[in-house]
Amino acid sequence: MLTNSDISLIRRGRLYSSCVRSSMLHRSETWPVRKENEVTLQRAEMRMVRRMCNVKVKDRVPSKELRESLGINYIILILQQNRTRWYGHVLEKRRTDWVKKCMEYEVEGCRPRGRPKRTWKVVVQKDCQARNLNKEDATDRSRWKKLIKIG
């Protein structure tokens, strides 16, 4: 269905967003995503987008044009939106809630050698900095929704 030329590109884009992308990003709000994970997701998405539009890499059509023709956003922006939405929910929880405790938990003891693994909290804080969000914004749910919404 995604490659069927009888279906308009916008419909194919909606179908892709609701079925394929939602499966790709299932539970993504809790992923501590690294750069290579983002690149892998982008590559997989662009392969599917090119296939839906019946365009080859050799045709040298910009990704932005293909996305606009399908009416979809960048997968990384959707990933950030999912994380910030979940972060807002976690900030609203009571201190006694186990989800909030897990977010604020600090492991005791010595750390192993080398660079520490990238944590979800660090990733979300970078997302919030990129969108100029702070913890106080999350107290107003309707405002938070508007701030994290993409396009």
Phi, psi and omega in degrees: 000325182290337180254003181290120184285350177284341180265137182295158181297322180297317178296319178297320178297318178295318178297317178300312182298318185281329184256300188287307183296320179297328176288321179296324185257018180301126181063023183289344181295344181249008180280131169274080191290133173261168183301319181293331175292319178297316180297318179298316178297317180297317180296315180298317180296316182293327175299316179292320180297314178298320180295319179295323181274356182058047181238137177262161179298325180299335180290344176055044175272128182299145180301322182300318179296318180296317179296318179296322180293331177269344181074037180239156177264171176296140182295329180292324177294321177294320178299315178296319179298317178299316181295314182292327177297313180295321178301319177299318178297317182294320180295331181282344183290158177286159180298333182279348181292139185294330179294316179295320179297319179296321181293324184267000184290133176245126181284133180269161178104179181277148181271146177291164181297157176094181182288138179292151178293150179287125183264162179298321182298318179295317180298315181293321179297322176294320176300316180294321177297320180296330181257007181056047178254151173224173185298327182293331179296332184287344180292332177259101187300316182294321178293318179300317178301317180293322182291325183270347183295140179261132173038000000 
